[in-house]
Amino acid sequence: MEDIPESIEIAMIASDQHPQGVGESGTPLVACAIANAFLSLTGKPLRHLPFTPDRVLAALKT
């Protein structure tokens, strides 16, 4: 975290192109963070997406 800049500037740029974004690039990391937190908390891995209530309960029972 110490290498992250103190501020990040975001600008909206007018364009005739189809909309695109970089917000989606962080989405895959969310599942990893949740699975790692679950493993740290319970000692049980979550290995399959989506993390449905049934899958979470099944992981807790193993």
DRENKE-613068 format. One record per residue: residue number from 1; residue in three letters; x negated, y negated, z negated of N, C-alpha, C, O in turn. Coordinates in Angstrom, 3 decimals, decimal comma. Each point is the difference from the previous one (the first is absolute). Layout:
<pakol nr="NUM" rest="ala" n_u="X" n_v="Y" n_w="Z" ca_u="X" ca_v="Y" ca_w="Z" c_u="X" c_v="Y" c_w="Z" o_u="X" o_v="Y" o_w="Z"/>
...
//
This chain:
<pakol nr="1" rest="met" n_u="-0,815" n_v="1,180" n_w="0,000" ca_u="0,815" ca_v="-1,180" ca_w="0,000" c_u="-0,868" c_v="-1,256" c_w="0,000" o_u="0,449" o_v="-1,055" o_w="0,450"/>
<pakol nr="2" rest="glu" n_u="-1,639" n_v="1,145" n_w="-0,929" ca_u="-0,842" ca_v="-1,191" ca_w="-0,069" c_u="-0,394" c_v="-0,529" c_w="1,378" o_u="-0,422" o_v="-1,151" o_w="0,119"/>
<pakol nr="3" rest="asp" n_u="0,552" n_v="1,971" n_w="0,916" ca_u="-0,374" ca_v="-0,417" ca_w="1,348" c_u="1,141" c_v="-0,659" c_w="0,766" o_u="-0,202" o_v="-0,481" o_w="1,116"/>
<pakol nr="4" rest="ile" n_u="1,385" n_v="0,452" n_w="-1,695" ca_u="1,152" ca_v="-0,599" ca_w="0,675" c_u="-0,109" c_v="-1,521" c_w="-0,087" o_u="-0,300" o_v="-0,527" o_w="-1,072"/>
<pakol nr="5" rest="pro" n_u="0,535" n_v="-0,189" n_w="2,169" ca_u="-0,078" ca_v="-1,460" ca_w="-0,062" c_u="1,036" c_v="-0,575" c_w="-0,964" o_u="1,041" o_v="0,611" o_w="-0,244"/>
<pakol nr="6" rest="glu" n_u="-1,334" n_v="-1,778" n_w="-0,294" ca_u="0,915" ca_v="-0,636" ca_w="-0,945" c_u="1,312" c_v="-0,403" c_w="0,655" o_u="1,046" o_v="-0,001" o_w="-0,650"/>
<pakol nr="7" rest="ser" n_u="-1,094" n_v="-0,340" n_w="1,931" ca_u="1,239" ca_v="-0,354" ca_w="0,687" c_u="-0,024" c_v="0,562" c_w="1,424" o_u="-1,054" o_v="0,148" o_w="0,619"/>
<pakol nr="8" rest="ile" n_u="2,228" n_v="0,150" n_w="-0,140" ca_u="0,177" ca_v="0,481" ca_w="1,364" c_u="1,043" c_v="-0,894" c_w="0,644" o_u="1,093" o_v="-0,178" o_w="-0,538"/>
<pakol nr="9" rest="glu" n_u="-1,428" n_v="-0,379" n_w="1,677" ca_u="0,932" ca_v="-0,877" ca_w="0,705" c_u="0,716" c_v="0,781" c_w="1,091" o_u="-0,614" o_v="0,763" o_w="0,746"/>
<pakol nr="10" rest="ile" n_u="1,925" n_v="-0,968" n_w="-0,667" ca_u="0,825" ca_v="0,659" ca_w="1,010" c_u="0,650" c_v="-1,089" c_w="0,844" o_u="0,536" o_v="-0,971" o_w="-0,532"/>
<pakol nr="11" rest="ala" n_u="-0,586" n_v="1,136" n_w="1,829" ca_u="0,584" ca_v="-1,000" ca_w="0,900" c_u="0,975" c_v="0,681" c_w="0,950" o_u="-0,269" o_v="1,089" o_w="0,505"/>
<pakol nr="12" rest="met" n_u="1,394" n_v="-1,735" n_w="-0,269" ca_u="0,959" ca_v="0,446" ca_w="0,999" c_u="-0,355" c_v="-0,694" c_w="1,306" o_u="-0,096" o_v="-1,226" o_w="0,048"/>
<pakol nr="13" rest="ile" n_u="-0,097" n_v="1,997" n_w="1,000" ca_u="-0,420" ca_v="-0,549" ca_w="1,281" c_u="1,107" c_v="0,231" c_w="1,023" o_u="0,431" o_v="1,132" o_w="0,217"/>
<pakol nr="14" rest="ala" n_u="0,017" n_v="-2,195" n_w="0,396" ca_u="1,039" ca_v="0,112" ca_w="1,029" c_u="-0,541" c_v="0,774" c_w="1,199" o_u="-1,139" o_v="-0,201" o_w="0,422"/>
<pakol nr="15" rest="ser" n_u="1,978" n_v="1,094" n_w="0,123" ca_u="-0,449" ca_v="0,826" ca_w="1,111" c_u="1,207" c_v="0,503" c_w="0,786" o_u="1,101" o_v="0,118" o_w="-0,538"/>
<pakol nr="16" rest="asp" n_u="-1,322" n_v="0,174" n_w="1,813" ca_u="1,037" ca_v="0,608" ca_w="0,829" c_u="-0,084" c_v="1,524" c_w="-0,020" o_u="0,823" o_v="0,669" o_w="0,625"/>
<pakol nr="17" rest="gln" n_u="-1,785" n_v="-0,123" n_w="-1,320" ca_u="-0,216" ca_v="1,445" ca_w="-0,075" c_u="0,992" c_v="0,647" c_w="-0,963" o_u="0,630" o_v="-0,685" o_w="-0,807"/>
<pakol nr="18" rest="his" n_u="-0,495" n_v="2,004" n_w="0,897" ca_u="0,842" ca_v="0,732" ca_w="-0,932" c_u="-0,592" c_v="-0,101" c_w="-1,401" o_u="-1,222" o_v="-0,024" o_w="-0,151"/>
<pakol nr="19" rest="pro" n_u="2,068" n_v="-0,037" n_w="-0,877" ca_u="-0,520" ca_v="-0,132" ca_w="-1,361" c_u="-0,839" c_v="1,212" c_w="-0,400" o_u="0,303" o_v="1,138" o_w="0,357"/>
<pakol nr="20" rest="gln" n_u="-1,348" n_v="-1,414" n_w="-1,096" ca_u="-0,862" ca_v="1,039" ca_w="-0,557" c_u="-0,396" c_v="-0,443" c_w="-1,394" o_u="0,206" o_v="-1,152" o_w="-0,380"/>
<pakol nr="21" rest="gly" n_u="-0,768" n_v="2,062" n_w="-0,368" ca_u="-0,440" ca_v="-0,382" ca_w="-1,336" c_u="-1,043" c_v="0,950" c_w="-0,533" o_u="-0,252" o_v="1,062" o_w="0,570"/>
<pakol nr="22" rest="val" n_u="-0,345" n_v="-1,456" n_w="-1,661" ca_u="-0,983" ca_v="0,859" ca_w="-0,658" c_u="0,540" c_v="0,514" c_w="-1,329" o_u="-0,687" o_v="0,751" o_w="-0,693"/>
<pakol nr="23" rest="gly" n_u="1,885" n_v="-1,137" n_w="0,334" ca_u="0,576" ca_v="0,439" ca_w="-1,272" c_u="0,182" c_v="1,501" c_w="-0,081" o_u="-0,061" o_v="0,578" o_w="-1,085"/>
<pakol nr="24" rest="glu" n_u="0,286" n_v="0,058" n_w="2,225" ca_u="0,229" ca_v="1,435" ca_w="0,011" c_u="-1,273" c_v="0,793" c_w="-0,309" o_u="0,079" o_v="1,163" o_w="-0,396"/>
<pakol nr="25" rest="ser" n_u="-1,235" n_v="-1,775" n_w="0,571" ca_u="-1,248" ca_v="0,739" ca_w="-0,196" c_u="-0,203" c_v="0,417" c_w="-1,453" o_u="-0,703" o_v="0,975" o_w="-0,266"/>
<pakol nr="26" rest="gly" n_u="1,297" n_v="-1,683" n_w="-0,661" ca_u="-0,133" ca_v="0,366" ca_w="-1,403" c_u="0,992" c_v="1,047" c_w="-0,462" o_u="-0,175" o_v="0,583" o_w="-1,070"/>
<pakol nr="27" rest="thr" n_u="1,206" n_v="-0,334" n_w="1,848" ca_u="1,060" ca_v="0,923" ca_w="-0,405" c_u="-0,495" c_v="1,417" c_w="-0,306" o_u="0,414" o_v="0,562" o_w="-1,014"/>
<pakol nr="28" rest="pro" n_u="-1,280" n_v="0,044" n_w="1,837" ca_u="-0,443" ca_v="1,360" ca_w="-0,311" c_u="-0,749" c_v="0,110" c_w="-1,325" o_u="-0,033" o_v="1,071" o_w="-0,606"/>
<pakol nr="29" rest="leu" n_u="-0,556" n_v="-2,149" n_w="0,163" ca_u="-0,762" ca_v="0,039" ca_w="-1,241" c_u="0,897" c_v="0,077" c_w="-1,230" o_u="-0,447" o_v="0,433" o_w="-1,062"/>
<pakol nr="30" rest="val" n_u="1,684" n_v="-0,840" n_w="1,189" ca_u="0,915" ca_v="0,005" ca_w="-1,139" c_u="0,236" c_v="1,427" c_w="-0,495" o_u="-0,032" o_v="0,251" o_w="-1,205"/>
<pakol nr="31" rest="ala" n_u="0,266" n_v="0,673" n_w="2,117" ca_u="0,234" ca_v="1,395" ca_w="-0,396" c_u="-1,224" c_v="0,566" c_w="-0,716" o_u="0,142" o_v="0,730" o_w="-0,981"/>
<pakol nr="32" rest="cys" n_u="-1,328" n_v="-1,056" n_w="1,455" ca_u="-1,225" ca_v="0,478" ca_w="-0,653" c_u="-0,106" c_v="-0,539" c_w="-1,415" o_u="-0,348" o_v="0,734" o_w="-0,926"/>
<pakol nr="33" rest="ala" n_u="0,646" n_v="-2,008" n_w="0,756" ca_u="-0,077" ca_v="-0,613" ca_w="-1,322" c_u="1,010" c_v="0,637" c_w="-0,953" o_u="-0,316" o_v="0,262" o_w="-1,160"/>
<pakol nr="34" rest="ile" n_u="1,530" n_v="-0,014" n_w="1,651" ca_u="1,025" ca_v="0,632" ca_w="-0,839" c_u="-0,416" c_v="1,419" c_w="-0,364" o_u="0,124" o_v="0,403" o_w="-1,157"/>
<pakol nr="35" rest="ala" n_u="-0,616" n_v="0,358" n_w="2,130" ca_u="-0,425" ca_v="1,377" ca_w="-0,268" c_u="-1,153" c_v="0,032" c_w="-0,997" o_u="-0,021" o_v="0,852" o_w="-0,889"/>
<pakol nr="36" rest="asn" n_u="-0,934" n_v="-1,761" n_w="1,021" ca_u="-1,116" ca_v="-0,042" ca_w="-0,941" c_u="0,448" c_v="-0,398" c_w="-1,400" o_u="-0,490" o_v="0,548" o_w="-0,988"/>
<pakol nr="37" rest="ala" n_u="1,409" n_v="-1,491" n_w="0,897" ca_u="0,525" ca_v="-0,398" ca_w="-1,303" c_u="0,763" c_v="1,158" c_w="-0,644" o_u="-0,129" o_v="0,238" o_w="-1,201"/>
<pakol nr="38" rest="phe" n_u="0,909" n_v="0,468" n_w="1,981" ca_u="0,752" ca_v="1,153" ca_w="-0,498" c_u="-0,953" c_v="1,079" c_w="-0,509" o_u="0,225" o_v="0,581" o_w="-1,061"/>
<pakol nr="39" rest="leu" n_u="-1,286" n_v="-0,317" n_w="1,819" ca_u="-0,998" ca_v="0,991" ca_w="-0,398" c_u="-0,690" c_v="-0,427" c_w="-1,292" o_u="-0,197" o_v="0,823" o_w="-0,894"/>
<pakol nr="40" rest="ser" n_u="-0,169" n_v="-2,086" n_w="0,785" ca_u="-0,653" ca_v="-0,490" ca_w="-1,217" c_u="0,921" c_v="0,103" c_w="-1,210" o_u="-0,443" o_v="0,316" o_w="-1,104"/>
<pakol nr="41" rest="leu" n_u="1,713" n_v="-0,583" n_w="1,320" ca_u="0,962" ca_v="0,016" ca_w="-1,098" c_u="0,387" c_v="1,403" c_w="-0,430" o_u="0,117" o_v="0,278" o_w="-1,194"/>
<pakol nr="42" rest="thr" n_u="0,083" n_v="0,608" n_w="2,163" ca_u="0,561" ca_v="1,318" ca_w="-0,305" c_u="-0,987" c_v="1,151" c_w="0,169" o_u="0,208" o_v="1,080" o_w="-0,553"/>
<pakol nr="43" rest="gly" n_u="-1,280" n_v="-1,303" n_w="1,313" ca_u="-0,906" ca_v="1,097" ca_w="0,332" c_u="0,531" c_v="0,885" c_w="1,114" o_u="-0,592" o_v="1,033" o_w="0,311"/>
<pakol nr="44" rest="lys" n_u="1,701" n_v="-1,433" n_w="0,288" ca_u="0,632" ca_v="0,774" ca_w="1,076" c_u="-0,091" c_v="-0,769" c_w="1,313" o_u="0,341" o_v="-1,182" o_w="0,036"/>
<pakol nr="45" rest="pro" n_u="-0,794" n_v="1,820" n_w="1,048" ca_u="-0,097" ca_v="-0,708" ca_w="1,275" c_u="1,336" c_v="-0,045" c_w="0,758" o_u="0,798" o_v="0,936" o_w="-0,060"/>
<pakol nr="46" rest="leu" n_u="-0,582" n_v="-2,031" n_w="0,760" ca_u="1,090" ca_v="-0,088" ca_w="0,973" c_u="-0,667" c_v="0,103" c_w="1,361" o_u="-0,825" o_v="-0,848" o_w="0,342"/>
<pakol nr="47" rest="arg" n_u="1,157" n_v="1,858" n_w="0,438" ca_u="-0,718" ca_v="0,257" ca_w="1,234" c_u="0,828" c_v="-0,187" c_w="1,266" o_u="-0,558" o_v="0,052" o_w="1,096"/>
<pakol nr="48" rest="his" n_u="1,856" n_v="-0,266" n_w="-1,205" ca_u="0,844" ca_v="-0,091" ca_w="1,199" c_u="0,895" c_v="-1,235" c_w="-0,073" o_u="0,603" o_v="-0,296" o_w="-1,031"/>
<pakol nr="49" rest="leu" n_u="-0,536" n_v="-0,407" n_w="2,144" ca_u="0,898" ca_v="-1,144" ca_w="0,119" c_u="1,309" c_v="0,436" c_w="0,637" o_u="-0,004" o_v="0,964" o_w="0,764"/>
<pakol nr="50" rest="pro" n_u="1,086" n_v="-1,602" n_w="-1,030" ca_u="0,164" ca_v="-1,069" ca_w="-0,969" c_u="0,063" c_v="0,561" c_w="-1,420" o_u="0,311" o_v="1,175" o_w="-0,195"/>
<pakol nr="51" rest="phe" n_u="-0,607" n_v="-2,018" n_w="-0,794" ca_u="0,048" ca_v="0,407" ca_w="-1,403" c_u="1,449" c_v="-0,074" c_w="-0,482" o_u="0,399" o_v="-0,942" o_w="-0,686"/>
<pakol nr="52" rest="thr" n_u="0,361" n_v="1,943" n_w="1,057" ca_u="1,410" ca_v="0,039" ca_w="-0,396" c_u="0,097" c_v="0,436" c_w="-1,459" o_u="-0,938" o_v="0,600" o_w="-0,526"/>
<pakol nr="53" rest="pro" n_u="2,054" n_v="-0,890" n_w="-0,132" ca_u="0,163" ca_v="0,456" ca_w="-1,384" c_u="-0,190" c_v="1,509" c_w="-0,144" o_u="-0,588" o_v="0,453" o_w="-0,982"/>
<pakol nr="54" rest="asp" n_u="1,073" n_v="0,324" n_w="1,938" ca_u="-0,162" ca_v="1,457" ca_w="-0,072" c_u="-1,463" c_v="0,409" c_w="0,060" o_u="-0,423" o_v="0,885" o_w="-0,743"/>
<pakol nr="55" rest="arg" n_u="-0,352" n_v="-1,511" n_w="1,611" ca_u="-1,423" ca_v="0,325" ca_w="0,107" c_u="-0,774" c_v="-0,428" c_w="-1,240" o_u="-0,912" o_v="0,700" o_w="-0,440"/>
<pakol nr="56" rest="val" n_u="1,271" n_v="-1,837" n_w="-0,115" ca_u="-0,676" ca_v="-0,458" ca_w="-1,221" c_u="0,307" c_v="0,958" c_w="-1,142" o_u="-0,904" o_v="0,386" o_w="-0,741"/>
<pakol nr="57" rest="leu" n_u="2,157" n_v="0,002" n_w="0,589" ca_u="0,358" ca_v="0,957" ca_w="-1,051" c_u="-0,681" c_v="1,347" c_w="0,205" o_u="-0,453" o_v="0,620" o_w="-0,962"/>
<pakol nr="58" rest="ala" n_u="0,378" n_v="-0,169" n_w="2,202" ca_u="-0,672" ca_v="1,267" ca_w="0,288" c_u="-1,484" c_v="-0,082" c_w="-0,351" o_u="-0,563" o_v="0,958" o_w="-0,530"/>
<pakol nr="59" rest="ala" n_u="-0,070" n_v="-2,081" n_w="0,816" ca_u="-1,414" ca_v="-0,177" ca_w="-0,352" c_u="-0,199" c_v="0,021" c_w="-1,510" o_u="-0,988" o_v="0,542" o_w="-0,496"/>
<pakol nr="60" rest="leu" n_u="1,922" n_v="-1,128" n_w="-0,223" ca_u="-0,110" ca_v="-0,015" ca_w="-1,460" c_u="0,170" c_v="1,385" c_w="-0,607" o_u="-0,548" o_v="0,280" o_w="-1,067"/>
<pakol nr="61" rest="lys" n_u="1,301" n_v="0,589" n_w="1,735" ca_u="0,260" ca_v="1,340" ca_w="-0,542" c_u="-1,132" c_v="0,985" c_w="0,274" o_u="-0,034" o_v="1,072" o_w="-0,604"/>
<pakol nr="62" rest="thr" n_u="-0,908" n_v="-1,413" n_w="1,514" ca_u="-1,083" ca_v="0,940" ca_w="0,324" c_u="-1,135" c_v="-0,116" c_w="-0,990" o_u="-0,996" o_v="0,714" o_w="0,116"/>
//
